[in-house]
Each structure stands twice: as structure tokens, then as C-alpha cells.
Amino acid sequence: MVNYGNQIIGISHYWVPEYGYDDLENNYLNFLKTKLFVICCSAGYGDTDINNEYEYLWSPKDVMNDYLTYKDKYSESPYDDIVPPIHLELVIGKCYCYNERMFMRKNVPFYHFLAKCKKYYSQKLANYKNPQTIMGRMITGRPQIYRLGRFTI
């Protein structure tokens, strides 16, 4: 297994047995189904090994453009009984190779941070849109203090 250290952005989805496997991998099929199979990913910054070994890696901008182009195209397949539809994900994480296949591990702390930020700002926006807060601003002419946890804005 080759492991690459830098964080990269990539388009991936969960591996399916229709992609092919060896007879030796029959015991690992359920395990492989839980892994994110990489369709394309950006080159690691400063990684000469990854750039030499995989010449089809693109810049992060190219990966984003491809994701926006193809995310809806492959979500519905006319051949659902033969090949299941592909639900593409844009993932930030680390790549590794197993048996000449490239897989990706999500950067879980980064996604946890994003979820916390989304929750914080949605609560903040909900407070500003609250009719009681709007009336208080109209009456007093000054913004109300927003308190969320231990932070005051």
C-alpha cells in the first residue's frame, strides 16, 4: 500500500464490485465497499512521487470544474440493473493505493469543523431574522447582543 502524505481534493465514490476484483479478494469485498474509490484528484503540493506516478492528476481548480460538470450526469444511470448509479462526492483528504487502485481517506476533523461553522452561522442568522430581535432593533435603534454559548457578538 502506497500512502501519500499531503491533503488533496478529489472526486470519489464508494467502490462497487462491478469494477472488478481478483479471486484472492473475495474475503475483502465487504471491506472494499466501505472505501472511497478515487475517480480523479489534484496533485499533492510538492509531492514528486505522486506527480511522477500518476500523470492524470489535475489542479484543484480542474477537479472542482469536473465535479460541477459531472455530478448530476452520473447520478442516474439508464442501466441501473447492470451498473448502479454513481453518487460523486467532492472529498478533501489523503490518497493511498491498494492493489493498483487509488482510494481516499476523508479529513474528518476538517469536515467536523465545517459542520460546527455551519451550525454556528445558521444559529446566528436565525437570531437576526427572529421577529422579536427585529422589533427590538426598530424600537431601540441599536443592534441586539447575540449570545451563542460563551461567545458574544
Backbone torsions as a table, in degrees:
resi	resn	phi	psi	omega
1	MET	NA	126.5	177.7
2	VAL	-98.7	128.3	-177.5
3	ASN	-116.4	130.9	179.0
4	TYR	-107.3	137.3	-168.9
5	GLY	-84.3	-29.8	-173.0
6	ASN	-81.2	152.5	175.5
7	GLN	-76.5	133.2	178.6
8	ILE	-134.0	166.4	176.5
9	ILE	-107.5	138.8	-177.2
10	GLY	-152.5	161.2	174.3
11	ILE	-99.7	127.0	-176.6
12	SER	-148.5	169.5	172.1
13	HIS	-157.3	169.9	-176.3
14	TYR	-72.2	140.2	-177.7
15	TRP	-66.7	141.5	176.9
16	VAL	-124.6	149.1	-177.2
17	PRO	-63.2	-17.9	179.3
18	GLU	-64.7	-15.7	177.9
19	TYR	-75.5	-11.2	178.3
20	GLY	100.3	148.7	178.8
21	TYR	-159.2	160.8	179.0
22	ASP	-84.3	163.3	176.5
23	ASP	-64.2	-28.0	179.9
24	LEU	-71.2	-17.3	-177.0
25	GLU	-95.5	8.7	-179.8
26	ASN	-58.5	-35.5	-179.4
27	ASN	-73.2	-17.7	-174.4
28	TYR	-106.0	10.9	-175.9
29	LEU	-62.3	-45.2	179.5
30	ASN	-64.7	-34.3	177.4
31	PHE	-67.9	-43.1	-178.8
32	LEU	-67.7	-28.0	179.2
33	LYS	-66.7	-19.4	-179.8
34	THR	-89.9	-1.7	-175.6
35	LYS	-98.3	145.4	178.4
36	LEU	-83.4	114.3	179.3
37	PHE	-84.9	131.1	-175.6
38	VAL	-88.1	127.0	173.5
39	ILE	-88.0	-51.1	172.9
40	CYS	-152.5	155.0	179.6
41	CYS	-150.4	161.8	179.4
42	SER	-79.2	155.8	178.3
43	ALA	-71.9	142.5	177.6
44	GLY	-68.9	139.1	-177.3
45	TYR	-70.7	116.7	178.3
46	GLY	82.5	2.1	178.7
47	ASP	-86.7	107.2	179.1
48	THR	-78.9	-32.1	179.8
49	ASP	-63.6	-46.0	-177.3
50	ILE	-69.6	-33.7	180.0
51	ASN	-71.7	-36.0	179.9
52	ASN	-75.2	-38.6	-174.9
53	GLU	-75.8	-37.8	-178.0
54	TYR	-121.2	97.7	-176.3
55	GLU	-80.2	-10.9	-177.7
56	TYR	-89.0	6.2	178.6
57	LEU	-75.6	143.7	-172.6
58	TRP	-116.2	178.3	175.4
59	SER	-77.9	160.7	178.5
60	PRO	-58.0	-33.8	178.9
61	LYS	-65.5	-41.1	177.6
62	ASP	-63.5	-40.1	179.5
63	VAL	-63.7	-43.1	178.6
64	MET	-62.8	-44.0	179.4
65	ASN	-62.2	-42.4	179.2
66	ASP	-65.6	-39.0	179.0
67	TYR	-63.0	-45.4	-179.9
68	LEU	-66.3	-30.5	179.4
69	THR	-74.3	-43.6	-168.7
70	TYR	-105.1	-1.7	-174.5
71	LYS	-65.1	-35.4	179.8
72	ASP	-90.7	-22.6	-175.9
73	LYS	-65.4	-38.8	-175.3
74	TYR	-100.1	5.2	-178.4
75	SER	-74.7	-23.5	177.1
76	GLU	-125.1	122.4	-179.0
77	SER	-109.8	134.6	176.4
78	PRO	-69.4	-13.9	-178.5
79	TYR	-112.1	51.4	-176.3
80	ASP	-60.7	-29.7	-179.3
81	ASP	-74.3	-24.5	179.4
82	ILE	-95.9	-55.2	179.9
83	VAL	-119.5	122.8	-179.3
84	PRO	-68.4	154.1	178.3
85	PRO	-63.9	148.8	-177.3
86	ILE	-99.9	126.3	175.7
87	HIS	-105.1	98.9	-175.5
88	LEU	-74.7	143.9	176.6
89	GLU	-125.7	143.3	172.0
90	LEU	-95.7	115.7	-170.1
91	VAL	-121.9	139.0	170.7
92	ILE	-108.6	124.9	-177.8
93	GLY	177.6	-159.0	-178.3
94	LYS	-110.9	142.9	179.4
95	CYS	-98.0	151.6	170.9
96	TYR	-148.4	156.1	180.0
97	CYS	-111.1	135.7	175.4
98	TYR	-134.3	119.4	176.9
99	ASN	53.0	48.7	179.1
100	GLU	61.5	26.8	173.3
101	ARG	-124.0	142.2	179.7
102	MET	-100.0	125.4	177.5
103	PHE	-120.1	170.4	-175.7
104	MET	-138.3	142.8	173.1
105	ARG	-106.9	128.8	178.5
106	LYS	-68.3	148.4	173.1
107	ASN	-85.8	88.9	-172.1
108	VAL	-62.8	-42.9	177.9
109	PRO	-59.9	-34.9	178.1
110	PHE	-65.0	-44.7	179.1
111	TYR	-67.9	-32.5	175.7
112	HIS	-65.9	-41.7	177.2
113	PHE	-62.2	-42.5	178.3
114	LEU	-61.9	-41.1	179.5
115	ALA	-63.8	-39.9	178.7
116	LYS	-65.7	-41.2	178.6
117	CYS	-64.4	-42.9	178.8
118	LYS	-61.7	-42.6	-179.8
119	LYS	-65.1	-44.2	-178.8
120	TYR	-60.6	-49.9	-176.2
121	TYR	-74.2	-27.3	174.9
122	SER	-69.6	-37.7	176.3
123	GLN	-67.8	-38.2	178.8
124	LYS	-64.7	-43.9	179.0
125	LEU	-67.0	-38.4	178.0
126	ALA	-62.3	-36.1	178.1
127	ASN	-67.4	-41.0	179.5
128	TYR	-68.2	-29.2	179.8
129	LYS	-88.2	-4.8	-179.4
130	ASN	-62.7	128.4	-179.1
131	PRO	-59.2	-32.9	179.2
132	GLN	-66.0	-40.0	178.7
133	THR	-68.9	-38.6	178.9
134	ILE	-64.0	-44.0	178.0
135	MET	-63.4	-39.6	177.8
136	GLY	-62.3	-38.3	177.6
137	ARG	-69.0	-36.3	179.6
138	MET	-68.1	-39.0	-176.5
139	ILE	-75.2	-49.6	-174.0
140	THR	-86.7	-24.2	-179.5
141	GLY	78.1	10.6	177.0
142	ARG	-133.3	154.1	-178.7
143	PRO	-69.8	145.4	177.0
144	GLN	-78.4	151.4	178.4
145	ILE	-78.4	131.1	-179.4
146	TYR	-100.9	122.3	179.4
147	ARG	-118.0	126.9	176.0
148	LEU	-135.7	107.3	-178.3
149	GLY	66.8	-127.9	-178.2
150	ARG	-98.3	0.9	-179.1
151	PHE	-95.3	140.3	176.4
152	THR	-123.7	127.4	-178.7
153	ILE	-118.3	NA	NA
